[in-house]
């Protein structure tokens, strides 16, 4: 498997944000079948599971959403309608923080709990406080959506907790200046610099002491503890289903068996089965999910022959792979590659 495939297929985005995209499209008059057509996602999967989506899955949904809405600035729309509660414990930590400095420090530390595609770095001088984002994976065709959504989300959170529009902010985005650049400036309420080397927000240090109107010390301690627990889990490999998925994705020669995965994760076969069941999944479901995503990726993004794809996915018989593929996607591998499905 190529490094690009691993990056694109590794779980990294909390499903809440895909649900928000779907909700936005439903409000625009589209039904679930229309929204998800061609995305290889299922509504029941998005609402019934807590598993993170991969960059590739998010990209498919966003391409479909932009096609339907004809709004390439979709990230700004989604960031603008995302409530604080949608960010889970991180959202509650933010709204209960004592002041803007702690809000920004909390966002920097815990953004990865919801979006594992970027790392947030903060720095401070006598005059300015700067928030910079570093890409942990090449965002490719979801870069504008990701940064647009993060930008408006950050500004919305600042407005919410301070009840002010703090717009003496410098904004830089690492995307080419688009024809709809004026939409960014209208939504942000201040100039936006494009073609920058990185995502960067810079504000005067004097603004950091702005108190949060919703501050609550007890709620903040509880939410912060939840965030720290989630961060420890993430740094340990994430939820168990995510760790198993990564074991399967990282395998160089075939796929490790259930027993081999259990050994890698330092637990018994029975314990692994039981814990995966608690997360609403199983080894076989995760293996099938990895194979499905890889099969489609190889067919749509490479010229690797179907016979070789079958072998890469652990199928010794190409006809058996084709039958399974048809069950997964309702079409043959050839039809998906040629767009005839």
N, C-alpha and C positions, 0 to 999 in steps of 0.2 A: 504494500500500500504506500502511495506517495505521501510526503509530508503535507502537501496541500490538501489531500483528501482527509487526513487526520485532523487538520485544523478546521476544515469546513464542517466536519461531521461530529466533532467533539461537543457534547452538551455544554452550553454556555449562557443561555438566556432564560430567565424565569418565564414560565408560560403565561403569567399574568399579562405581559406586554403583547403577546399574540392575541389573547382574549380581548384586550382593549382595542386592538386593530379591528378585530371582527365586530365588536360592539359598535365601533365608529361606522363601519360599513353597513351594519344593520340599520343604524339610525339614518343612513343615507338612502335606505330603501332596498338594499340587497338582502336576499335570504342566504342562509348558511350554505346551501348547495352551490349557489352562484359564487359566493365568496371563496369557497375552498376548492372549486373546480380547478384541477390541474396542479394543485399544491401538494398532493399526496398526504394531506393532513385531514384529520377527522375531528368534528366538533366534540364528540364524546371523549376523544383523546385529550383535547385541550382543557376541557372543564373537569374531567374525571381523574386526571393524573397530575401529580406535582413534579413530574420529571422535567428537567430543563430541556429546552429545544436547542438544536445545533444551529450554527450560523447558516448552514445550507437550508435548513427548514424555515428559518426566519426569512431568508432571502426570497424563497419561493412565495411565501405569503405576502411579503412586501411588494414584489413585482406584480402580483395579482391585484393587490389593493390599489397600487398606483395606476394600473391599467383601468380599473373600474372607476376610480374617482377622478382620474386625470389631474391629480394634485401631486406633483413631484416633491413638494414641500411637506409631505405627509407627516414626517417626524415632528414638525412644529405643531401640527394639529393634535397628534397623539400626546405630546408633552403638555399641551394646554388643557386637555380634558382628563389627565391622570390625577386622581384624587390622592391625598396624602396616604390614606389607608391602603391604597393599591401597592405601596412599597413595603407593606408588612411591618415587622418590628423596626426597620430602619425609619419608616415614615413616622411612627410614634415617637421614636427617639428624637427626631428632628423637631417635631412640633412641641415637644416638652422641654427642649434644651433651653438654657438660661439666656443665651445671647447669640448674635449672629456668628461670632467667632467659633463657638462650640458647634453651631449648626454646620458650618463649613468643614470643621475638623471631623465631625461625625460622618458627613457625606464622603469625605476623602477616604476615611478608614473602611467604610462599609459598602460603598457602591458595588463592589465585586459580589456581594451577596445576591444581588439581583441581575447583574450584568457582568459576566466573567470575561468580557472582551477587552476591557480597558483597566488601567491602573491609574488612580488619581494621586497626584503629588501636589503638596501645598508648600509654599515658601513665603517668607515675610521679610521685608526690609523696614526701615524707619517710616517709609512713606506708603508702601503698597503691600497688599496681600494678594498672592497669585495662586490660582488653581489651574493646574496643567494636567491633561490626560494623555497617557501613553497607550498606544495600541498593543495589546498582548497577542492579538492575532490580526492578520491582514483583513480589514473589514470589507474591502472590495466594494461590491455594489450595494452594501448596506451602510456605507460610511456616512452618506448625507443623512439618511434616516436616523442613525444612531446619534450623531452629534446634534442634529436638530432637536431630537426628542430630549437628549440630556440637557441641552442649553435651555430650552423652555421649561423643563422640569426644575432645574436649578433656580431659575428666575422666579418661577411660580412658588416654589418653596420659600424663597427669601421674602416674597411679597406676603405670603400667608402668615409667616411667623412674626413679621415686623409691622404688618399693616401699612407698609410704605412701598412705593416704587423706587427702590434704590437703583438709579440708572446712571450714576457717575461711574460706570463700569466700562472697561475696555474688553471687547470680545474679538477673539481671533479663531477662525475655523480652518482646518486643513483640507478644504475642498475648493475646487475652482469656482470663481464667482459665477453663479447661475443667472439665467435671464430673469428669474424671480427673486433676485436679491432684495428688492424692495419689500417683499413679504417678510423677510427676516427682520429688517429694520422696523417694520410696523409692529410685528409681534414682540420684539425685544424692547422697543422704545429707545433705542440708542444705535449708533453706527456699528456695523459689523465688518470686520476685515476678513477677506477671503484669501485663499492661496497661502495661508500661513503654514509654518512647519508643524504646528501642533494645535490642538484645542486648548485655548487659554482664556481664562477670565481674570481680570485684574481690577481691584478696587482699592480705594484709599483705606489705610489701616484705621483711620478715624471712624469708619462705618462699623467696625467689628464689635464695638461695645453697644451697638443697638440692641436693646432688650427684646426678648420674644414675648409677645403678649399672651401666648399660650403656655408659657413655662410652667412646669410642674416637676419638682425635684423627685418625688416618689415615682411618678410615671417614667421619668427619664432614666432613673436607676434600673427599673425593671426592664425597660426596652433595651437599654444599653447591655444589660446582662444577656438578654436573648440574642442580641446581635453578636456579642463576643462568643457565645456558644455556637452560633451558626458559622462564624468565621473559623473557629477551631475545627469544626466539621469540614468546612470547605478546604482548609489547609491540609486536612488529613485525607483529601481525595473526594470530598463531597458526600452526598447521600450514597448509601450502599449500591443502589441501582446505577448511579453514575459511576461508581468505582468499577462495577462489573462491566458496564459499557466501555469504559476506558481500557480495561484488561482485554476486551475483545477487539477493540480498535487498534490497540498497540501490538497485537500479536503479529509476529513476522512470518511464522510458518503455520498456516492453518489457524484454527480457533481452539483455545484451551477448553478442556472439558469442564463440566460442573465441579468435579473433584479438584481439578488443577486450579480453577479460580478460587475455590475455597481455601486451598493450601496457600495460594498467593496472598489472600486476605487474612491468613492466620486464624481460620475458624473451621469448624467441621462442616461437612456436607449438609447435615440436618439443620445446623444453625443458619447457614447461608440461605437455605430454602425458606426457613421460617421468617427470617428478617426481610427477605425479598417479598414474601407474601404480605407482610405488614405494610410494605410500601406499594402494595397493589400490583405486583408484577412477579415474574419468574425468570429463571435463567433462559429458558427456551424463548420467552417473549422478547427478552433483550437481545438474544442471538438473532432471532428473526428480524428484529428492528434494525440491527446493524447490517445484516445482509441486504435487507431491502434498500436502505439508504445507499450502501455501496454499489449495489447492482445498478440503481438509477444513476448514480454519479458517474460510474464508469461508462454507461451507455450514452449519457448526455454530454459529458465533459471530455471524453477521451475517444480514441479510435481503436481501443483494445477489442479484439475479436470476441464474439459471444462465447465461443468455446473456452477462451482463456479466462474470461470473466467468471464463467462457471467454475473453473478450476481454482481461481483465486478465492472464491467464496466457499470452497470446500465441497463442491459437487463434482463427483467423478464422472457422472453421466450428464451430458449436455441436455438431453431430452427431459430428464428429471428436473433440471434447473429451469427449463422453459415452462414446464407444467406448473412449477411452484411460482414462477414469475407471473404467469397468467392469473394464478389465484391471488397473488398480491395486488396486481395492478389492472387486471381485466384486459390485458393485451399481451402480445408477444414481445420479446426483447427487440426484435427487428422493428415492430410498429412504434415502440417508444423512441428508438434511435432515429427513425425517419420521420417522426411526427405524424404517422398515419393512424395512431390510436384515437 
